[in-house]
Amino acid sequence: MNRTQVQLTEKQSVLVKRLAAEQHVSMSTIIRQGVDSILTQRESVAREERIRRALAAAGRFKSGRSDVSQRHDAHLEEAFRA
């Protein structure tokens, strides 16, 4: 683990200490859990945004070919050769 120094407001310090005492863990554990929560939430939002963009793009482009669903591998191979 990396040692990091952070500064909390008086209110944050009191609340983190209280929560740590209630859960019988250190303040460091509470702070790490908070950081993990923020990072997990950001990852989730990023994933949801990628899904939203993919769904928005689906069906918006036309190749002009009628056999894409049957010959998608061949068309993909052709596209990568180009």
C-alpha atoms as one frame of an Amber mdcrd trajectory, in Angstrom:
protein
   0.000   0.000   0.000   1.064   3.565  -0.582   1.043   5.941   2.321  -0.857
   9.150   1.531  -1.653  12.140   3.658  -5.039  13.802   3.261  -6.642  16.748
   4.965 -10.239  16.507   6.081 -12.540  19.229   7.233 -13.449  19.099  10.908
 -16.904  17.766  10.037 -15.468  15.070   7.713 -13.002  14.016  10.392 -15.717
  13.675  13.027 -18.002  11.720  10.713 -15.247   9.397   9.460 -14.106   8.713
  13.041 -17.686   7.980  14.076 -18.272   5.636  11.143 -14.966   3.861  11.776
 -15.876   3.354  15.427 -19.334   2.020  14.522 -17.815  -0.484  12.085 -14.841
  -1.299  14.322 -12.340  -0.424  11.595  -9.709   2.266  11.101 -10.301   5.658
   9.563  -7.993   4.548   6.759 -10.328   1.671   5.956 -13.312   4.021   5.751
 -11.397   6.407   3.486 -10.232   3.543   1.226 -13.825   2.299   0.997 -14.898
   5.794  -0.018 -12.232   5.993  -2.717 -13.209   2.529  -3.987 -16.851   3.602
  -4.114 -16.055   6.684  -6.203 -13.821   4.729  -8.604 -16.389   1.969  -9.040
 -19.104   4.529  -9.725 -16.952   6.261 -12.356 -16.232   2.943 -14.065 -19.924
   2.132 -14.085 -20.807   5.521 -15.585 -18.088   5.154 -18.224 -19.387   1.683
 -19.143 -22.979   2.896 -19.282 -21.897   5.801 -21.502 -20.109   3.421 -23.904
 -23.222   1.238 -24.061 -25.424   4.282 -24.661 -23.172   5.475 -27.495 -23.057
   2.020 -29.086 -26.841   1.720 -28.988 -27.218   5.214 -30.433 -24.920   4.294
 -33.339 -26.569   0.928 -34.039 -28.532   0.968 -37.256 -27.469   4.487 -38.254
 -25.161   3.416 -41.056 -25.959   1.537 -44.242 -23.466  -0.466 -46.278 -25.700
  -0.875 -49.290 -25.189  -4.646 -49.115 -28.052  -7.022 -48.519 -25.957 -10.012
 -47.402 -24.125  -8.530 -44.408 -25.788 -10.730 -41.787 -24.967 -13.870 -43.776
 -21.431 -12.937 -44.899 -20.275 -10.667 -42.067 -16.985 -12.557 -41.586 -16.065
 -12.215 -45.252 -16.978  -8.518 -45.267 -14.960  -7.926 -42.102 -11.952  -9.706
 -43.564 -12.270  -7.585 -46.699 -12.461  -4.392 -44.665  -9.295  -5.248 -42.722
  -7.373  -6.073 -45.898  -8.128  -2.649 -47.351
